Amino acid sequence: MSTVTNPHTRGQPATGSAGPARPVFCVDIGGSFMKFAVSPAPGVLVALEKVATPAANWDDLAASLSALIARNAQSGNPASPLALSIAGLIDPGNGIATSANIPCITGRRIGDELSVILGRPVLAANDADCLTLAEANEGAGRGHSVVFCAIMGTGIGGGLAIDGRLVRGAGGVTGEWGHGPILNTSVELDGGTIHVPRFSCGCGQSGCVDTIGGARGIERLHHFLHACEETSYRIIEDWQAGEAKASRTVAVYLELIADPLALSVNVTGASIVPVGGGLASVTPLIDALDRAVRKRILNRFDHPLVTPALRQEDGGLVGAAVLGHQSRGHGRESAVYGRENAVHGRESGVRGHESGGHQGD
């Protein structure tokens, strides 16, 4: 998907398109900022504005979205849908939202309510799901039938797309490889055995990948192994420089998280795993994880399997645009997009794991 920033190109369909398509308004809503864009046609995204998120007040949030659309009305028409990428959870069964970063949407049927206020179809998806859609259609997963997107930021999350469309399970929980008591409690390294406890997780369980897989998890693991405090940035830098303690931490880290990620690949049948979130920017770490995972899976690939996502910077907007265009193509411009499909476990609905990889903040 090409991203255009020249305001003179607003609302223009892609060159060579079959005809003018109804645009899709897109918003990537983070706890601090909202990025607003329009997608005049599939494969084209025009970035328009970035404004503060009125995260604590529902009326202010709705008014801000209304104002964004009104200021850019030349980019769309009254029937153009609004597609949202949100750092939060929306149950695909009832449309009710929950978000720690945007508290004013918690408890609200965000699609239904915004559709009434704004007078247009409103669709919503979790930011990890939007990155999954972006990667499956316009990123590293393009051309792959099954794409498992792994978010490795402050914490761990994920999403699953098949044939370019989101797979939505019960409660909107799909691709959440970061949770569940699945971590090993020992690692064989350098001829010895390292015993690792099942750390308590914010989800209420113990032994989740989320407890060590993200940036805070690397710090927790490093403290356990060496009884010293270091930031994830420093640990990664020291590892790349060959420092002994950091090298041991990262070696244990890779052994522990490669197992559940490999299991996720085997279960889903994914042929590509784009990685989003802050840790995805550390290419040597992702390369090392790719090698570790490929040793553990049943399939053998002649291409990298675990790879940095290509739409890190604009994944929320790109994914929201894809969501909007796909809804039109299937006659489902609904304020509760995905609810009518929940029985099939597909399309939208929003999962709210705080992945730490959101680009809207």
N, C-alpha and C positions, 0 to 999 in steps of 0.2 A: 504494500500500500504506500503510495507516494504521499508525502506530507508537504503541503503548500502553505507558505506563510504570507505571500503577497496578497494584500487585501483586494487588489484589482481582479484576482482570480476567483473571488468568492462566488459560489453557486454555479460555477461552470462545470458541466459534466466532463468526464474523461474523454480525451480525444479518441475518436474512433468508436465511441459507444453506439449502441443500436438506437439510442434516442434518449431524450431527457428523462432522468429518473427522479423520483421524489426524494429529496435530500433527507438525511437522518441527522438530527442534532445529537451531539455526543458531549457528555460531561464526565470527567474523572474527578470524583469527589473524595478528597482526603480530609483528614482532621484539621488541617490548616488552610489549604488552598483548593480551589476548584479550577480545573482546566476545561475550557469550553471550545468546541470545534464543530464543524459541519462536514459531513461526508456527502458530497453531491451525487456520487455514484460509487458503486463497489470498487474498491481499490484506490480511491482518492480521499484524502483527508486534508481539510483546510483548518489550520490552527487559528483561533480567533482571539480569545481572551484568557487571562488568568486572574482570578479574584479570590478574596478571602472567603473561607467557608464559615457561615453562621452556624457553627456546629451545635450550639446550645439552644437555638430558638427555631422551632418548626416554621412559624409564620415568616421569619426572616429568610430562612432557607428557600421556601417556596417563592417568596418575592424576588430573591436574588436570581433564581432560575428563570422566572418569568421575565425579569429585566434583561437577562442575557439573551433570551430568545427575541424579545422586542427590539433590542439594539441591533440584532443581526437578522431581522426579518427578511431582508433581501436574499438571504441564503437559503430560505425555505418557503414553505407555504403553510397555511393553517392545519393541514392534515399530516405534516411531517412528524414522525415519531421522535420522541426523546429517549435516548438510550443512556443509562447510567452505569458507570463503574464505581463501586462503593466499597470502602473499607468497613465491611459489616456483614451480617448474616440476614438473609431473607428466606424464610421457610417457603419452599415452592408449593406446599400444600395449602397454606392459608395466606401467604403474602406478607406475613408480619416480620418486621425488621428488628434486628438487634445490632447495636454497634457501640463499642467502647469509645471510639474516636469521634463519633458523630452522635452524641446522646439524644439529640432531638428526634431522631428517626426511630429510636427504640420503642417497640410496642405499636408502631403504626403500620398500616397496610400501604406502604410507600407508593407502589404502583397505582393502586386504586385512587388514593387520595390526591396524588399529584396529577393524575389524569383528569380528575374533576376540576382541580384548580387551574391547570394549564390549558385544558380544552384540547388535549391531543393524547394519543397513545403513549404510555410511559413504560419502558422496559428497564430491568435492573439486573445486574450480575455482580458478584463479588469480584474484587480486583484481581485475585488469583485466577478466577475463571476467565476474566477478560484477557489477561495475559495468555492464558491457554488458548483462547480463541484467536488471539493475534498471532501467536506462534504457529498454530495449526494452519492458518489461512494465509498469513503474510510474513512468516518468519522461518525459523529453523525447521519447523515441522511441515512446511509446505510440501505437498506431494506424498506425505506419509499418511497411511490410513488410520493408524492409532498413535496418538501423541499423548504422552504423559508428561505434564509440566510440573517440575519440582521447584518450589519456592524455598530459597535458603537465604533468609535475611536475619532479622533479629531472632526469629523463630522459624519453624518449618511448616510449609503448607503445600498444596498441589492442586492439580486439576486434570481432567481427562477429556479428550475430544476424540471422536470417531468420525471419519469422513468429514472433518471440518466442523462438526457440531458438538456442543457440550453434552456430556453424559451427566445426568442429574439423578442421584439416588434419593432414598428416603431422607427427608429433612434437609435435602441439599448437600448432604455429606458424600462427596465422591473425591477420590484422589488425596484424601487426608492421611498420607503415610506418616505424618509427624506424630500421630497419637495412637495410643494402645500400648499395653505392657509388652513390648516386643524386642527391646534391646538385650543383647547378650550381656552376661555379667562377668565375663572373663575374655581376655584377649591373649593369644599366644604371640609373643614378640621377642625376638633376639634370644631364643632358647629358653625363655621363661614365661610364666603365666602372670598376667596382671588382672587382679580382681577389681571390678568396677561396680559400685552399688547402683541400684535402680533409684535414680534421683526422683524426687517428687515433682510432678508437673502441675501447671496451672489449671489443667483440665480436671484435676482431682485424682488422676491415676499416677502410677510410678513406673519408670522404665520406658517412657515415651521417647521417640527420636527427638522430639522437640526440646527435651531437657539438655541435649548436648549438640544437636545438629546445627543450630544457628549460631550467630555471633556470641550471644550470651552463653550458649552451651559450650563453646570452645573455651571460654574463660572459666566456666565451672569445672570443666574437665582438667584444664591446666592447673587450677588451684588444688584439685583433688590429688593429682599426680605429683605436684612439686611444692605444695603448701606455700604458694606465692601468688600475688595478685598481678595480673597483666591484662591489658586490653587485647581484644581479638586482633586489632590492627598490628600491635607489637608482636603478638604470637606468630601471626602469618608472616610478618617481615623477617622475624628471627628464623623461622622455619626455612624461608627461601634463602637465607644467608647461611644455613647449615648449623645453626646454634643447637646444641644437644638437647636441652630441655624442650624447646619448641618442636624440634624434630620428633621427639618421643610423643609429645601431645598429639601432633598431627597424624602420626602413624597409628596411634590408638583410635583417634577420631575416625580415620578412614576405615579401619577395620570394623568399627561399630556401626557406622551408618551405611556402609556398602551393602551389608546383608539385607536390611529392610528395603533399600532401594532396588536391589536385585530382585527381591521377592515381588515388589510392585511391578517390575517389568515383566516377570514371568506370569503374574496373574492377569495383567491387562493385555499382554501381547504387544506392547509398544515397541516401535522400531526407532524411536527417537525420544530423548528426554531433554528438552530445553530447560535450562536452569535460570530462574529469575531471583531477584533479591541481591542484597549487597555482596554476598560471598561469590556470586556469579562473576563479579568483576575480577576475581583472582584466578586468572586463566590456568596457572600451574596447579592450583588446588582442584579445579574442575577436571583438568586432564588426568590428575592422579585418581580422582574419584571414578572417572570413566574407565580407567584401566582396572580398578578394583571391582567395579560392578560387572564388567564384561567377563571377568574370570569366574563369576558366580552364576551367570544366567545360562539357560539351556540353549538359546539361539546363539549363533556366531555371526557377527556382522563385520563387513569389510570397511565400515565407516565408523567414526566416533558415534557413540550412543548417547552419552551424557555430555552435553555441550552448552555453552553459554547461550541464553536467549538472545535473539537478534532485535527484539522490540522492547528492550528494557525501558527506554526513555519514554516511549509513547504507547506502551502496551495497553494501558487502560482505555485510552481514546480509540485506538485501533480495534481493540476487542469489542468495545461498545458499538462502534460503527458496524462491525461484522454482525453483531447481535441484532442491530436494527434492520439491516438489509436482509438478513436471513428471515426475520419475522415477517417482513413484507412478502418475501418470495413464497411463503407457505400460508399466506392469508391469515396470519395470526397477530395482527397489530392489536394486541390486547394489553390493557393496563396491568393485567396479571399474567404477563407472558410466561409460559412454562407451567402455569398451574394446571391448565387443561391437559398438559402432557406429562404431569408428574407420574402418572401410572406407568408411563413408558420409561421413566428415569432419564429423560433427555431434555434438551434445550436449556432454559435459564433457571431462575431461582438462585438465591445467593447464599453462599457459605461465608461465615464470618470469622474464620480463624485469623488472628492478627499476625500476618506473615512477616511484617517488617519490610516487605519488598514493595510497598505501595509507592507509586510515583507521583501521587497527587499532593503530597505534603511538602 
